[in-house]
Amino acid sequence: MLQVNFLRENKERVLEGLKKRQFKNLELVDEAIATDDERKKIQFELDSQLSEVNKISKEIGLLMKEGKKEEAESAKSKTAQYKESSKELQSQLDVQEKKLLDILYQLPNIPGEQVKNGASADDNEIVYQSHDVEGLGEGAIPHWELAKKYSLIDFELGVKIAGAGFPVYLGKGARLQRALVQYFLDKNVDAGYLEVNPPHVVNEASGYGTGQLPDKEGQMYYIGADDLYLIPTAEVPVTNLYRDVLLEEKELPIKNTAFSQCYRREAGSYGAHVRGLNRLHQFEKVEIVRIEKPENSYAVLDEMVEHVKEILTDLELPFRILRLCGGDMGFASAMTYDFEVWSAAQEKWLEVSSVSNFETFQANRLKCRYKTDGKSQLVHTLNGSAMALPRIMAALLENNQTAEGIKLPKKVAEYAKFDVIS
């Protein structure tokens, strides 16, 4: 969440950033400033009245001691009027504070300076590509057919149990999933990340803390009876470990990694592009989360990009890295790099990871600060997928198919304890 003082002091920069995002409701910036002005006015009047009440209350005691009962009663009557008026002012203040918060919740983060102006994924910048890519040629089949051929994944059984988008992994398919998760976690732990195992449901405050609410409310699974949400990513519970926390400077940086199931309604997603593992309602993912001092966060973003790059290199998959344009970035992000792997049978790129710097946007919602030189200031938060399983699995199956079966890359085979699926 952007701070209202930041809006006031950097209005032109904010408006330019929102335009870079293709954000249409620019009038919300002026509304937020005007609402804050009204809030301050009411707060000043309320503070003045409460100060007057305190002053008169002290005078009443002196008047009573001096036997000036009539004057004391008159003063009591005046304090009663002030207190009644203060209740009304407090009510008005509550309304203005809620109104301001509602406006601020609608404003996305401001893109970083390197972020390109653009309207959609077509405007994203390719900053790295590992290989020239091409299809496998005649006879290559997509992963959903390979999964059926080798009894790795049963999509129809998942439909029977839960519905489309909930696959059942079988035999070597399940073992391959488990092996990839273990490799990703080991890679992250070896890089200094502390493994945590968070809940897979969160409350409303946690959803607001990381920016999923209210922005993606319709895309999250909601458990009405308990007022809880199934997590769309481990980023949500892990980052919320630090909600309402004042950290000591010596505690930074904080590096966490977590494996979780992820649940996404993906409302409105239909067609061939969602077939097989391309887009699911439930999938497995390993996440990395960083809590950093502001001056370090962009160097850390580069470090996280290199870390994910190493993972994909180990998997021997053709991949590319894109810096997202303003119009394609997530609501809370200031800068995002997407990683895409080449699906040889489908002959298209599949997103498998996003690595983002949120600067203070999440921290302001979370009220996560750290103490430095006797003062407190907001931290910067970052996160990335390291990695999401479904499209990695799809690319591994498709890119490594041969007449003898699917030959796994060396690192994958090391963890899976088998090197060929046949």
RAJODA-V303471 format. One record per run of one state. SS is the DSSP state (H for helix, E for strand, - for the rest). FROM is the first residue (numbers start at 1). LEN is the number of residues. Records with the same first field share a line. If there is no record, write none. Layout:
SS->FROM-LEN ; FROM-LEN
This chain:
-->1-3 ; 10-1 ; 21-6 ; 66-3 ; 107-14 ; 124-1 ; 130-13 ; 150-3 ; 162-6 ; 170-1 ; 191-3 ; 196-5 ; 203-1 ; 211-6 ; 220-2 ; 224-4 ; 231-3 ; 243-3 ; 252-2 ; 264-8 ; 275-7 ; 293-1 ; 315-4 ; 324-2 ; 329-6 ; 344-4 ; 358-3 ; 367-2 ; 373-2 ; 379-1 ; 400-1 ; 403-2 ; 408-2 ; 417-3 ; 422-1
H->4-6 ; 11-10 ; 27-39 ; 69-38 ; 121-3 ; 143-7 ; 155-7 ; 171-20 ; 204-7 ; 217-3 ; 234-9 ; 249-3 ; 272-3 ; 294-21 ; 326-3 ; 361-6 ; 389-11 ; 410-7
E->125-5 ; 153-2 ; 168-2 ; 194-2 ; 201-2 ; 222-2 ; 228-3 ; 246-3 ; 254-10 ; 282-11 ; 319-5 ; 335-9 ; 348-10 ; 369-4 ; 375-4 ; 380-9 ; 401-2 ; 405-3 ; 420-2
